Amino acid sequence: MLQRGKRFISLPYEVIRRSIHASSMSNGRVALVLSGCGVYDGSEIHEASACLVHLSRHGASVGMYAPDVNQMHVIDHTKGEPTQEERNVLVESARIARGKVEDLSKLNANNYDAVIFPGGFGAAKNLSTFAVDGANCKVNEDVQNTLKAFNTAKKPIGLCCIAPVLAAKTLPGVQLTVGSDNEEGGRWPYAGTAKALTDMGAKHHKKDVTISFVNKYR
């Protein structure tokens, strides 16, 4: 993950640790973009934490960001059901960042060597409308600006779990993976996402959960 001279890295959850240790981002500056706190309505906490732990072990300097917008909705994680609450993505992301999180609109790609988007339904609900609109989704303006800025600067973009949909919608023709395009008896319950990626103009590469995919610069 995050090798210099590379472009997009789609990361299945279990490959995060191994790929960061194999990277050349030691002592680099990496931006982490969060989408809230909690797998069903924000960032997947395990994925965000795994990124932070292994970037830290490699000596990377990490800055955390999130858009200052309301969540699509709030999910009671004990029941998996929506509640009547309203929560802010930036405020909720501060739980993971221990308060050290900035508005995504302030992220300057010139100050970082790479950017990572952990997964979690927040990427599909708060950073975009993919959870509702699928391939016809809209992506948050600050997220778009961030992806375009790092892409233009030819700096690595790490995308975990469902987050590749953000690049698929924002950067035409990008090559990505979200795992399999077949449910395989329930092993890949969200396999339909692969078709949505292709409908948005991206090229999907089928990869197992322990395999990352790296798209080199054109």
Disulfide bonds with the S-S distance in Angstrom:
none
